[in-house]
């Protein structure tokens, strides 16, 4: 993953190592401006997911708990996973 971007877990900026260690229990995840990012780790507890300006992103993991998903400026993303809990999904550009 490109570490030049910004990564948040539960509204706190974290390092790549912290993100990888905390991804399984994170409920609020934000990833922005990571051009080399191609995929995210599993995010089973994430209810709020926002990913933007990641042109290399080709896939999102399963997001079974996600109620709010916002993805923007990720042209490599061609499909979304099943979002069974989602009440708000926004995909831009």
Helices and strands as residue ranges (DSSP letters): E 6-9, E 12-13, H 16-22, E 28-32, E 48-52, E 68-72, E 88-92
